[in-house]
Amino acid sequence: MGRRVSGFTLVELLVTLAVLAIVLAIAVPNMSGFIAKQRVSRLSDTLVSNLQFARLEAIKYNQKVCLAVNPDTSTYLKLTRKSIDCDCSTSTGTCAGQSSYELSKTEISPTTLSSFSTELNNAYIDPVRGIWTFSSNQFTNKSFDISNSDKQLRLKLRFNGQMQLCNPVSSKKVGGYPAC
């Protein structure tokens, strides 16, 4: 009697590899969309939580919290506590302030923040009222788009200090956020 050899035939292995290749061909494009959506969602949530933190810091310490946005350096966003009478654009002497938080450029790459740097640079949170004051000293609502390829979220800053993340109508939806 001959010995029985157990194992897989070459045909069985080739069929298994073909099925695996088909499954991967379907899954990989969906995974890249998922990753893009997660990057936008993560950055949006990080920004909202840190801007809320800045508001709480302003109220807690009764000091301005200034936002410095500089996309040309490695520190993209910096929150600094300063005394109420200091100007946010001044960073010398007694107005140097104490840095509370920094968001590095590598944390947001490859996600983009539209008009974030021009609108929010030198904006501050008024510690008495807890509201946003922009460089133009106007108490208006501001919106900023956070995008990555075809995924996009909008961050709405209301003059009263409230923030909202939502899906713009023109973009593909990012799950878990209401429509704007």
C-alpha positions in Angstrom: 0.0 0.0 0.0 1.2 3.5 -0.9 1.7 6.3 1.5 -0.9 9.0 1.3 0.6 12.4 0.9 -1.5 15.3 2.3 -1.2 18.9 1.1 -2.5 21.2 -1.6 -2.2 20.9 -5.3 -0.8 23.6 -7.5 -4.2 24.2 -9.0 -5.8 24.7 -5.5 -3.1 27.2 -4.6 -3.5 29.2 -7.8 -7.3 29.4 -7.4 -6.8 30.6 -3.8 -4.4 33.3 -4.9 -6.7 34.4 -7.7 -9.6 34.8 -5.3 -7.3 36.7 -2.9 -6.2 39.1 -5.7 -9.8 39.8 -6.6 -10.7 40.6 -3.0 -7.7 42.9 -2.6 -8.5 44.7 -5.9 -11.9 45.5 -4.6 -10.8 46.5 -1.0 -7.8 48.7 -1.7 -9.6 51.6 -3.4 -12.2 51.7 -0.6 -9.4 51.7 2.0 -7.8 54.8 0.5 -11.1 56.7 0.7 -11.5 55.5 4.3 -8.0 56.8 5.2 -8.6 60.2 3.6 -11.9 60.5 5.5 -10.2 59.6 8.8 -7.4 62.2 8.3 -10.0 64.9 7.8 -12.0 63.8 10.7 -9.0 63.5 13.0 -7.7 66.9 12.1 -11.1 68.5 12.5 -11.7 67.0 15.9 -8.2 68.0 17.0 -8.7 71.6 15.9 -12.1 71.8 17.6 -10.8 70.3 20.9 -7.8 72.6 21.0 -9.8 75.7 20.2 -12.2 74.8 22.9 -9.2 74.3 25.2 -8.0 77.8 24.3 -11.4 79.3 25.2 -11.4 77.5 28.5 -7.8 78.7 29.2 -8.8 82.3 28.4 -11.6 82.1 30.9 -9.7 80.2 33.6 -6.6 82.4 33.7 -8.5 85.7 32.7 -6.0 86.2 29.9 -6.3 86.5 26.1 -5.4 83.4 24.2 -3.9 84.4 20.9 -3.8 82.3 17.8 -0.7 82.5 15.6 -1.1 80.6 12.3 2.0 80.3 10.1 1.8 77.7 7.4 5.5 78.4 6.3 7.1 77.0 9.5 7.0 73.7 11.2 4.6 75.0 13.8 1.4 75.6 11.9 -0.8 76.8 14.8 0.2 78.1 18.2 -2.0 79.2 21.1 -0.4 81.6 23.5 -1.8 83.1 26.7 -1.2 86.8 27.1 -2.4 89.5 29.5 -5.5 91.4 28.5 -3.8 94.6 27.5 -1.3 92.9 25.2 -1.7 92.9 21.4 -1.6 89.5 19.9 0.9 90.5 17.1 3.4 91.5 19.8 5.6 88.8 21.1 8.3 90.6 23.0 8.8 91.8 26.5 5.9 91.4 28.9 3.7 90.4 26.0 5.8 87.3 25.1 3.1 85.1 26.7 3.1 81.5 27.7 2.6 78.9 24.9 -0.3 76.6 25.6 -0.4 74.4 22.5 1.3 73.9 19.2 0.1 72.0 16.1 2.9 71.0 13.9 2.8 70.9 10.1 3.4 67.2 10.1 0.3 66.6 12.0 -1.9 68.1 9.4 -0.1 66.9 6.2 -1.5 66.1 3.6 -4.8 67.7 4.8 -5.3 71.4 3.9 -7.0 74.2 5.8 -8.5 76.8 3.4 -8.2 80.4 4.5 -7.4 79.3 8.0 -4.1 81.2 8.2 -5.3 84.5 6.8 -8.5 84.7 8.9 -7.3 83.4 12.2 -3.8 84.8 12.4 -3.7 87.2 15.5 -7.3 86.4 16.4 -7.8 86.0 20.1 -10.4 84.8 22.6 -11.7 87.5 24.9 -11.4 86.1 28.5 -14.3 88.1 29.9 -16.9 87.2 27.4 -15.3 84.0 26.0 -15.8 85.1 22.4 -13.7 85.2 19.3 -12.2 88.5 18.3 -10.6 88.6 14.9 -7.9 91.0 13.7 -10.6 93.2 12.1 -12.2 93.5 15.6 -15.5 92.4 14.0 -17.7 89.9 15.9 -18.7 87.8 12.9 -19.1 84.1 12.2 -16.2 82.5 10.3 -16.1 79.2 8.3 -13.0 77.2 7.4 -12.8 74.2 5.1 -10.7 71.2 6.1 -10.1 69.0 3.1 -8.1 66.0 1.8 -8.6 64.9 -1.8 -12.4 64.7 -2.2 -13.3 64.6 1.6 -14.1 67.8 3.2 -15.5 69.2 6.5 -16.3 72.8 7.4 -15.4 74.3 10.8 -17.8 77.0 11.8 -16.6 79.4 14.5 -19.5 81.5 15.9 -18.7 84.9 17.4 -20.1 83.7 20.7 -17.4 81.1 21.0 -19.4 78.0 19.8 -17.9 75.7 17.2 -19.5 73.3 14.8 -18.2 70.7 12.4 -20.4 69.9 9.4 -20.4 68.5 5.9 -20.5 71.1 3.1 -23.2 70.3 0.5 -20.7 70.2 -2.4 -18.5 67.5 -1.0 -18.8 63.8 -0.3 -20.0 63.1 3.2 -17.8 62.4 6.1 -19.7 60.1 8.5 -20.8 61.4 11.9 -21.2 65.1 11.0 -24.4 66.9 10.0 -24.9 68.7 6.7 -24.1 72.5 6.7 
